[in-house]
Amino acid sequence: MVFPRIAALAEAAWSNDAVKDFRHFDRRMEKMTDLYRKSGIAFFDYRNPGVSPEIMGPEK
């Protein structure tokens, strides 16, 4: 799933190494996951994986 990976990628790419802090990022992600839900965006909830499991591709 693209979400929330895209947010993590943006955080890693655009934040200065000196200010990167996973705890701060994780707190901001609480608001982002609320936004994803309200917008109907399918996302993987890494804090509660059973609630929104990763979407699997077609079987081969």
C-alpha positions as CSV (number, residue, x, y, z in Angstrom):
1,M,0.0,0.0,0.0
2,V,1.1,3.5,-0.8
3,F,-0.3,5.0,2.4
4,P,1.3,5.6,4.9
5,R,4.6,4.7,3.2
6,I,4.5,7.8,1.1
7,A,4.3,9.9,4.3
8,A,7.3,8.1,5.7
9,L,9.2,8.5,2.5
10,A,8.5,12.2,2.5
11,E,9.6,12.5,6.1
12,A,12.8,10.7,5.4
13,A,13.6,12.6,2.2
14,W,12.8,16.1,3.3
15,S,13.7,16.2,7.0
16,N,17.2,17.1,8.0
17,D,19.0,14.2,9.7
18,A,19.4,16.2,12.9
19,V,15.7,16.6,13.4
20,K,14.4,13.2,12.4
21,D,12.5,11.6,15.3
22,F,10.2,8.6,14.9
23,R,8.2,9.5,18.0
24,H,7.3,12.9,16.5
25,F,6.5,11.3,13.2
26,D,4.3,8.7,14.8
27,R,2.3,11.4,16.6
28,R,1.8,13.2,13.3
29,M,0.7,10.0,11.7
30,E,-2.2,9.8,14.1
31,K,-3.7,12.8,12.4
32,M,-2.8,11.5,9.0
33,T,-4.5,8.1,9.6
34,D,-7.7,10.0,10.7
35,L,-7.5,12.0,7.4
36,Y,-7.0,8.8,5.4
37,R,-10.1,7.3,7.1
38,K,-12.2,10.4,6.5
39,S,-11.1,10.6,2.9
40,G,-11.8,6.9,2.2
41,I,-8.2,6.2,1.5
42,A,-7.2,2.5,1.9
43,F,-4.1,2.4,4.0
44,F,-2.1,0.0,6.2
45,D,-2.4,0.9,9.9
46,Y,1.0,-0.2,11.2
47,R,-0.2,0.4,14.8
48,N,-3.3,-1.9,14.3
49,P,-2.5,-4.2,11.5
50,G,-5.6,-6.3,12.0
51,V,-7.9,-3.3,11.5
52,S,-6.7,-2.5,8.0
53,P,-4.6,-5.4,6.7
54,E,-2.3,-5.0,3.8
55,I,-4.1,-5.5,0.5
56,M,-2.8,-8.5,-1.3
57,G,-2.3,-8.6,-5.1
58,P,-3.9,-11.2,-7.3
59,E,-2.9,-14.8,-6.8
60,K,-0.5,-16.3,-9.3
